[in-house]
Each structure stands twice: as C-alpha cells, then as structure tokens.
C-alpha cells in the first residue's frame, strides 16, 4: 500500500494539474471572447463603412442626376432659341441662352449654371486640316491670339505639333515625342485633335506644374475652345467673341478688336462661377468691355460686320470662312451644390440645322 505521504503527493499533483488546466481553460475562454469581440467590431465597422460609402455614392449619383437634368434644361433653352429664330437665326449675347440658369432648389441641393457659345472662342483644332497637316491661315490666327493675350507666339509651334499628324518638331519651339518622352512622367504627343481644353496643359509651354506656364494657360483659356472639325474648321462667331479673338482674325482687325467686339463682360455677372471663366486681362478692361461706351447691337450678317469694320470695296476683313454670326457648339455648365456633395458638370452640345442638340462630351469638375 502507498504510504500516506505518497497519497498526499499524488493528491497535490492532481490538484495542481487541475488548477493549471482550469487556468488554461480560462485563458482560452478569454481569448475566444476577445477574438469574437474583435470579429464583431470588425464586422460592424465594415458594415458602417459600407453603409457610409453607399450613402456617399448615392449622394454623388443624385448630384450627377441633377447635373443631367440641368443639362437637359440647357438643351431645351437652346432648342427654344433656335425655334424663335430671332434676328434671322443669328446667335448673340442678347439671346435667352446667354443668361445664367437661375438657382433651382431640388430636394437638398441647388442647381445653377450657364450656357456659353464656344464659337466665340478660337478652336485649337482648326490649326490642322483634314489630312492632319498644319493649316497656315489658322496657325497665323493662333499666333495673333497669343500676341493679344501677351503669351509668347512661338508657343504656337508646340500646339501645332501636338495636333498635327507628323512626328517632326516645328522649329524653333515645337515638340514631339522626343521631348515628351524625356519628361517625368513621360508621355507621347497626341498627334491628333484635342478632346478638351485642359489637354493644353500637357503641351510644351503650358504645363500646370510650372507657375509661369500655367499663367499663360490661364491667360489663353477665356479665348479658346476644343471643338470637332469633322465638318471642317469652325468659324468664330463675331457676336460672341472676345475683343482678343476678333483681333486675331486678321492683321487688318488687330487694332479693331475692342471696337468691333459685341462681348459684354456683364453677361454672366449674376453667376460669378461662370463669369470667372472670362476674367479677361486687357488694357482698360472696364472701358473696353463694360458696354457703356460701345455699340453692342448684334451683327445680323457677316456683311454687317464688314461694314462696321469700314472695309473699302474689295478689301478682305478676314479670310473667308473664319468668321460667322451663327453657332453650332455650346457648352452648358451646371453646378450642383449641397452639403453632402457638389459637382460642376461641363457638357459640350452641337446644335444641328433643326435645332436638335447632341452631346459631344461631358466632363465633371474640369473643362
């Protein structure tokens, strides 16, 4: 028989083992509870994040839907303007479309915007012809426009090289792939028509990363557009063009831009967000653009414009086809403002011979 001491020792060993097992069980239970708690918290956090994301996406989609509604309103305004056929169907800043779209409350948001005639601007894509070669008439017009806004005229070379189809850089300041491939990050020249005005910031001399070049971009922005040229170059509408764009049409018109322009700097004064696009930097801007001392009566025809320019018989104001009094391309800017989400939507419309509009492109928060 085992002695009492041995029994006591065994009893103590068994008790110690049980205590250790009990301690391990408690620790295991605590670990299981902790892991379960962490898992539950993680699941709840993911669910809350997913709900917040879905809520934000819903608000963004709602804002975009409101933007589309504003876009359709703009299309209706343009169609009504076409149907009214005021002044023989010409387009000018006296038309209904040239006023701001008033603030429209929609649920928890406000919709507001404006319509801009993009043919009051110089179309950068005009600088090449249908074969993708430089078009001398429009290249010279671009050079005159750059001079009007105090930007180095040699920068026209880089713009032409970006759009033309060949890979040979124009001297002295053109740029093709060999230049752009050396940048960080590197990229290639488009060698085709631009698709948006902001694309100009990729062109040599207009980089948004270099303050001096970005300033040149800002100076040029109120006077340029990027429009399709599948039906040929787009003429400038002299009823809606800025003085600088009028002056760029020919050497003859260079000193007459302010006198002949029908642009009114107050056209969008009710909505500063649209007016800011046209913060024109010109000498004596208040006098030259205020309209107080200028005749703002729209031209009913190019002949009226020629007559106003006091052209002598047989003298050419500007190359044929480079100017007109009607427009096909309009940009509708819609701003949707709310506490949850705000967007700015830019839609380029083409209005056809029946007054119907089609969307050429749509962008949000950038031109």
RACOR-V385675 format. One record per residue. N is the residue number from 1. RES is the residue in three letters. NEAR is the number of other C-alpha atoms within 12 Angstrom. D_FIRST is the distance of its C-alpha to the first C-alpha in Angstrom with 1 decimal. Layout:
n->N res->RES near->NEAR d_first->D_FIRST
n->N res->RES near->NEAR d_first->D_FIRST
//
This chain:
n->1 res->UNK near->6 d_first->0.0
n->2 res->UNK near->9 d_first->3.7
n->3 res->UNK near->9 d_first->6.3
n->4 res->UNK near->10 d_first->9.1
n->5 res->UNK near->11 d_first->11.4
n->6 res->UNK near->12 d_first->9.8
n->7 res->UNK near->13 d_first->9.9
n->8 res->UNK near->13 d_first->13.4
n->9 res->UNK near->14 d_first->14.4
n->10 res->UNK near->15 d_first->13.7
n->11 res->UNK near->14 d_first->15.5
n->12 res->UNK near->14 d_first->18.3
n->13 res->UNK near->14 d_first->18.7
n->14 res->UNK near->14 d_first->19.0
n->15 res->UNK near->14 d_first->21.4
n->16 res->UNK near->14 d_first->23.4
n->17 res->UNK near->14 d_first->23.7
n->18 res->UNK near->14 d_first->24.9
n->19 res->UNK near->14 d_first->27.3
n->20 res->UNK near->14 d_first->28.7
n->21 res->UNK near->14 d_first->29.1
n->22 res->UNK near->14 d_first->30.8
n->23 res->UNK near->14 d_first->33.1
n->24 res->UNK near->14 d_first->34.0
n->25 res->UNK near->14 d_first->34.8
n->26 res->UNK near->14 d_first->37.0
n->27 res->UNK near->14 d_first->38.8
n->28 res->UNK near->14 d_first->39.3
n->29 res->UNK near->14 d_first->40.7
n->30 res->UNK near->14 d_first->43.0
n->31 res->UNK near->15 d_first->44.2
n->32 res->UNK near->14 d_first->44.9
n->33 res->UNK near->14 d_first->46.8
n->34 res->UNK near->14 d_first->48.7
n->35 res->UNK near->14 d_first->49.6
n->36 res->UNK near->14 d_first->50.7
n->37 res->UNK near->15 d_first->52.8
n->38 res->UNK near->14 d_first->54.4
n->39 res->UNK near->15 d_first->55.1
n->40 res->UNK near->14 d_first->56.7
n->41 res->UNK near->14 d_first->58.7
n->42 res->UNK near->15 d_first->59.9
n->43 res->UNK near->14 d_first->60.9
n->44 res->UNK near->14 d_first->62.8
n->45 res->UNK near->15 d_first->64.5
n->46 res->UNK near->15 d_first->65.6
n->47 res->UNK near->15 d_first->66.9
n->48 res->UNK near->14 d_first->68.8
n->49 res->UNK near->15 d_first->70.2
n->50 res->UNK near->16 d_first->71.2
n->51 res->UNK near->14 d_first->72.8
n->52 res->UNK near->15 d_first->74.7
n->53 res->UNK near->15 d_first->75.8
n->54 res->UNK near->16 d_first->77.0
n->55 res->UNK near->17 d_first->78.8
n->56 res->UNK near->18 d_first->80.5
n->57 res->UNK near->17 d_first->81.4
n->58 res->UNK near->17 d_first->82.8
n->59 res->UNK near->25 d_first->84.9
n->60 res->UNK near->25 d_first->86.2
n->61 res->UNK near->20 d_first->87.1
n->62 res->UNK near->28 d_first->88.9
n->63 res->UNK near->33 d_first->90.8
n->64 res->UNK near->31 d_first->91.7
n->65 res->UNK near->23 d_first->92.9
n->66 res->UNK near->34 d_first->95.0
n->67 res->UNK near->38 d_first->96.4
n->68 res->UNK near->29 d_first->97.4
n->69 res->UNK near->26 d_first->99.1
n->70 res->UNK near->36 d_first->101.1
n->71 res->UNK near->39 d_first->102.0
n->72 res->UNK near->26 d_first->103.4
n->73 res->UNK near->29 d_first->105.3
n->74 res->UNK near->40 d_first->106.8
n->75 res->UNK near->35 d_first->107.8
n->76 res->UNK near->25 d_first->109.5
n->77 res->UNK near->30 d_first->111.4
n->78 res->UNK near->40 d_first->112.6
n->79 res->UNK near->29 d_first->113.7
n->80 res->UNK near->22 d_first->115.6
n->81 res->UNK near->30 d_first->117.3
n->82 res->UNK near->30 d_first->118.4
n->83 res->UNK near->21 d_first->119.7
n->84 res->UNK near->18 d_first->121.7
n->85 res->UNK near->21 d_first->123.5
n->86 res->UNK near->20 d_first->124.8
n->87 res->UNK near->21 d_first->127.4
n->88 res->UNK near->17 d_first->127.7
n->89 res->UNK near->27 d_first->124.0
n->90 res->UNK near->29 d_first->123.6
n->91 res->UNK near->42 d_first->120.4
n->92 res->UNK near->44 d_first->120.6
n->93 res->UNK near->37 d_first->118.8
n->94 res->UNK near->25 d_first->120.9
n->95 res->UNK near->31 d_first->118.9
n->96 res->UNK near->26 d_first->116.3
n->97 res->UNK near->33 d_first->113.5
n->98 res->UNK near->38 d_first->114.3
n->99 res->UNK near->30 d_first->112.9
n->100 res->UNK near->34 d_first->109.2
n->101 res->UNK near->35 d_first->107.0
n->102 res->UNK near->22 d_first->106.5
n->103 res->UNK near->19 d_first->103.0
n->104 res->UNK near->22 d_first->101.6
n->105 res->UNK near->17 d_first->98.6
n->106 res->UNK near->19 d_first->96.0
n->107 res->UNK near->15 d_first->92.9
n->108 res->UNK near->18 d_first->91.2
n->109 res->UNK near->26 d_first->93.3
n->110 res->UNK near->28 d_first->96.9
n->111 res->UNK near->36 d_first->98.8
n->112 res->UNK near->37 d_first->101.8
n->113 res->UNK near->41 d_first->103.6
n->114 res->UNK near->42 d_first->106.9
n->115 res->UNK near->43 d_first->108.8
n->116 res->UNK near->45 d_first->110.4
n->117 res->UNK near->48 d_first->113.1
n->118 res->UNK near->44 d_first->111.6
n->119 res->UNK near->44 d_first->115.1
n->120 res->UNK near->45 d_first->116.1
n->121 res->UNK near->46 d_first->114.1
n->122 res->UNK near->46 d_first->114.6
n->123 res->UNK near->43 d_first->112.5
n->124 res->UNK near->50 d_first->110.9
n->125 res->UNK near->44 d_first->110.6
n->126 res->UNK near->44 d_first->114.4
n->127 res->UNK near->41 d_first->114.5
n->128 res->UNK near->37 d_first->114.0
n->129 res->UNK near->28 d_first->116.0
n->130 res->UNK near->21 d_first->114.9
n->131 res->UNK near->19 d_first->114.3
n->132 res->UNK near->25 d_first->112.1
n->133 res->UNK near->26 d_first->114.8
n->134 res->UNK near->34 d_first->115.8
n->135 res->UNK near->24 d_first->118.5
n->136 res->UNK near->18 d_first->121.0
n->137 res->UNK near->24 d_first->122.4
n->138 res->UNK near->36 d_first->119.0
n->139 res->UNK near->35 d_first->117.7
n->140 res->UNK near->32 d_first->120.7
n->141 res->UNK near->39 d_first->120.0
n->142 res->UNK near->44 d_first->116.5
n->143 res->UNK near->36 d_first->117.8
n->144 res->UNK near->35 d_first->120.2
n->145 res->UNK near->41 d_first->117.4
n->146 res->UNK near->34 d_first->115.3
n->147 res->UNK near->26 d_first->118.3
n->148 res->UNK near->36 d_first->118.8
n->149 res->UNK near->31 d_first->115.3
n->150 res->UNK near->23 d_first->115.4
n->151 res->UNK near->27 d_first->113.0
n->152 res->UNK near->26 d_first->113.8
n->153 res->UNK near->27 d_first->115.7
n->154 res->UNK near->27 d_first->114.2
n->155 res->UNK near->36 d_first->111.0
n->156 res->UNK near->39 d_first->112.7
n->157 res->UNK near->33 d_first->112.2
n->158 res->UNK near->42 d_first->108.4
n->159 res->UNK near->45 d_first->108.6
n->160 res->UNK near->47 d_first->110.9
n->161 res->UNK near->45 d_first->108.6
n->162 res->UNK near->45 d_first->105.6
n->163 res->UNK near->43 d_first->107.4
n->164 res->UNK near->35 d_first->109.7
n->165 res->UNK near->23 d_first->108.6
n->166 res->UNK near->23 d_first->109.3
n->167 res->UNK near->24 d_first->107.0
n->168 res->UNK near->25 d_first->109.7
n->169 res->UNK near->28 d_first->109.5
n->170 res->UNK near->23 d_first->112.7
n->171 res->UNK near->15 d_first->114.2
n->172 res->UNK near->14 d_first->113.9
n->173 res->UNK near->23 d_first->110.9
n->174 res->UNK near->30 d_first->109.5
n->175 res->UNK near->36 d_first->105.9
n->176 res->UNK near->34 d_first->104.2
n->177 res->UNK near->24 d_first->100.8
n->178 res->UNK near->18 d_first->101.1
n->179 res->UNK near->26 d_first->101.2
n->180 res->UNK near->25 d_first->98.5
n->181 res->UNK near->15 d_first->96.1
n->182 res->UNK near->15 d_first->96.1
n->183 res->UNK near->19 d_first->94.8
n->184 res->UNK near->10 d_first->91.2
n->185 res->UNK near->11 d_first->90.2
n->186 res->UNK near->14 d_first->92.7
n->187 res->UNK near->18 d_first->94.4
n->188 res->UNK near->24 d_first->97.6
n->189 res->UNK near->35 d_first->100.9
n->190 res->UNK near->28 d_first->101.3
n->191 res->UNK near->29 d_first->104.7
n->192 res->UNK near->30 d_first->105.3
n->193 res->UNK near->36 d_first->106.3
n->194 res->UNK near->32 d_first->104.2
n->195 res->UNK near->26 d_first->102.1
n->196 res->UNK near->29 d_first->101.9
n->197 res->UNK near->34 d_first->103.5
n->198 res->UNK near->25 d_first->100.2
n->199 res->UNK near->29 d_first->100.2
n->200 res->UNK near->38 d_first->102.9
n->201 res->UNK near->28 d_first->100.3
n->202 res->UNK near->33 d_first->99.1
n->203 res->UNK near->39 d_first->102.6
n->204 res->UNK near->39 d_first->103.5
n->205 res->UNK near->32 d_first->105.0
n->206 res->UNK near->30 d_first->103.4
n->207 res->UNK near->24 d_first->99.7
n->208 res->UNK near->20 d_first->97.8
n->209 res->UNK near->18 d_first->95.8
n->210 res->UNK near->15 d_first->98.9
n->211 res->UNK near->14 d_first->100.4
n->212 res->UNK near->16 d_first->104.0
n->213 res->UNK near->23 d_first->103.7
n->214 res->UNK near->23 d_first->102.0
n->215 res->UNK near->22 d_first->104.9
n->216 res->UNK near->31 d_first->107.3
n->217 res->UNK near->34 d_first->105.3
n->218 res->UNK near->30 d_first->105.6
n->219 res->UNK near->28 d_first->109.3
n->220 res->UNK near->44 d_first->109.9
n->221 res->UNK near->38 d_first->107.6
n->222 res->UNK near->38 d_first->110.0
n->223 res->UNK near->42 d_first->112.6
n->224 res->UNK near->41 d_first->110.7
n->225 res->UNK near->39 d_first->109.2
n->226 res->UNK near->36 d_first->107.5
n->227 res->UNK near->39 d_first->109.0
n->228 res->UNK near->32 d_first->109.2
n->229 res->UNK near->28 d_first->112.3
n->230 res->UNK near->15 d_first->112.1
n->231 res->UNK near->15 d_first->115.5
n->232 res->UNK near->20 d_first->116.9
n->233 res->UNK near->30 d_first->117.0
n->234 res->UNK near->37 d_first->116.7
n->235 res->UNK near->42 d_first->119.7
n->236 res->UNK near->47 d_first->119.4
n->237 res->UNK near->43 d_first->120.3
n->238 res->UNK near->52 d_first->122.9
n->239 res->UNK near->44 d_first->122.4
n->240 res->UNK near->43 d_first->118.8
n->241 res->UNK near->47 d_first->118.7
n->242 res->UNK near->47 d_first->118.2
n->243 res->UNK near->43 d_first->121.1
n->244 res->UNK near->50 d_first->119.3
n->245 res->UNK near->50 d_first->118.9
n->246 res->UNK near->45 d_first->122.6
n->247 res->UNK near->39 d_first->123.6
n->248 res->UNK near->42 d_first->121.6
n->249 res->UNK near->44 d_first->123.6
n->250 res->UNK near->31 d_first->126.4
n->251 res->UNK near->24 d_first->128.1
n->252 res->UNK near->23 d_first->130.8
n->253 res->UNK near->33 d_first->128.4
n->254 res->UNK near->27 d_first->126.5
n->255 res->UNK near->21 d_first->128.6
n->256 res->UNK near->29 d_first->128.7
n->257 res->UNK near->34 d_first->125.1
n->258 res->UNK near->37 d_first->124.9
n->259 res->UNK near->29 d_first->128.3
n->260 res->UNK near->39 d_first->127.7
n->261 res->UNK near->42 d_first->124.0
n->262 res->UNK near->41 d_first->123.4
n->263 res->UNK near->44 d_first->119.9
n->264 res->UNK near->38 d_first->119.2
n->265 res->UNK near->36 d_first->116.3
n->266 res->UNK near->27 d_first->115.8
n->267 res->UNK near->34 d_first->115.1
n->268 res->UNK near->29 d_first->111.4
n->269 res->UNK near->23 d_first->111.5
n->270 res->UNK near->20 d_first->109.8
n->271 res->UNK near->26 d_first->106.7
n->272 res->UNK near->19 d_first->106.0
n->273 res->UNK near->20 d_first->103.2
n->274 res->UNK near->32 d_first->105.9
n->275 res->UNK near->25 d_first->108.5
n->276 res->UNK near->20 d_first->106.2
n->277 res->UNK near->26 d_first->106.6
n->278 res->UNK near->34 d_first->110.3
n->279 res->UNK near->25 d_first->110.1
n->280 res->UNK near->31 d_first->113.1
n->281 res->UNK near->28 d_first->114.0
n->282 res->UNK near->24 d_first->117.8
n->283 res->UNK near->15 d_first->120.5
n->284 res->UNK near->11 d_first->121.9
n->285 res->UNK near->22 d_first->119.3
n->286 res->UNK near->19 d_first->120.2
n->287 res->UNK near->16 d_first->123.8
n->288 res->UNK near->29 d_first->123.4
n->289 res->UNK near->33 d_first->120.7
n->290 res->UNK near->23 d_first->121.2
n->291 res->UNK near->22 d_first->123.9
n->292 res->UNK near->16 d_first->126.1
n->293 res->UNK near->14 d_first->128.8
n->294 res->UNK near->21 d_first->128.3
n->295 res->UNK near->20 d_first->129.4
n->296 res->UNK near->28 d_first->126.3
n->297 res->UNK near->25 d_first->128.2
n->298 res->UNK near->34 d_first->126.4
n->299 res->UNK near->36 d_first->128.3
n->300 res->UNK near->25 d_first->129.2
n->301 res->UNK near->24 d_first->129.7
n->302 res->UNK near->29 d_first->129.6
n->303 res->UNK near->21 d_first->133.4
n->304 res->UNK near->20 d_first->133.0
n->305 res->UNK near->31 d_first->130.7
n->306 res->UNK near->29 d_first->133.2
n->307 res->UNK near->19 d_first->135.9
n->308 res->UNK near->26 d_first->133.9
n->309 res->UNK near->30 d_first->133.4
n->310 res->UNK near->19 d_first->137.2
n->311 res->UNK near->19 d_first->137.3
n->312 res->UNK near->12 d_first->140.7
n->313 res->UNK near->11 d_first->141.9
n->314 res->UNK near->10 d_first->140.1
n->315 res->UNK near->14 d_first->137.6
n->316 res->UNK near->23 d_first->133.9
n->317 res->UNK near->32 d_first->131.5
n->318 res->UNK near->32 d_first->128.4
n->319 res->UNK near->24 d_first->127.7
n->320 res->UNK near->20 d_first->128.0
n->321 res->UNK near->21 d_first->124.7
n->322 res->UNK near->34 d_first->122.9
n->323 res->UNK near->38 d_first->123.6
n->324 res->UNK near->36 d_first->123.9
n->325 res->UNK near->35 d_first->123.8
n->326 res->UNK near->40 d_first->121.2
n->327 res->UNK near->37 d_first->117.5
n->328 res->UNK near->40 d_first->114.9
n->329 res->UNK near->40 d_first->111.7
n->330 res->UNK near->42 d_first->110.1
n->331 res->UNK near->42 d_first->106.8
n->332 res->UNK near->46 d_first->105.1
n->333 res->UNK near->47 d_first->102.7
n->334 res->UNK near->47 d_first->100.3
n->335 res->UNK near->42 d_first->98.0
n->336 res->UNK near->40 d_first->95.2
n->337 res->UNK near->29 d_first->94.0
n->338 res->UNK near->23 d_first->91.0
n->339 res->UNK near->15 d_first->88.2
n->340 res->UNK near->20 d_first->85.6
n->341 res->UNK near->24 d_first->87.5
n->342 res->UNK near->28 d_first->90.9
n->343 res->UNK near->32 d_first->92.7
n->344 res->UNK near->34 d_first->96.1
n->345 res->UNK near->35 d_first->97.3
n->346 res->UNK near->35 d_first->100.3
n->347 res->UNK near->40 d_first->101.9
n->348 res->UNK near->38 d_first->104.9
n->349 res->UNK near->36 d_first->107.2
n->350 res->UNK near->31 d_first->110.0
n->351 res->UNK near->32 d_first->112.7
n->352 res->UNK near->20 d_first->114.7
n->353 res->UNK near->17 d_first->118.3
n->354 res->UNK near->17 d_first->117.4
n->355 res->UNK near->24 d_first->115.5
n->356 res->UNK near->23 d_first->112.1
n->357 res->UNK near->30 d_first->109.3
n->358 res->UNK near->26 d_first->106.5
n->359 res->UNK near->26 d_first->103.6
n->360 res->UNK near->23 d_first->103.9
n->361 res->UNK near->24 d_first->100.8
n->362 res->UNK near->25 d_first->98.4
n->363 res->UNK near->26 d_first->96.4
n->364 res->UNK near->24 d_first->94.3
n->365 res->UNK near->18 d_first->94.3
n->366 res->UNK near->17 d_first->96.5
n->367 res->UNK near->28 d_first->100.0
//
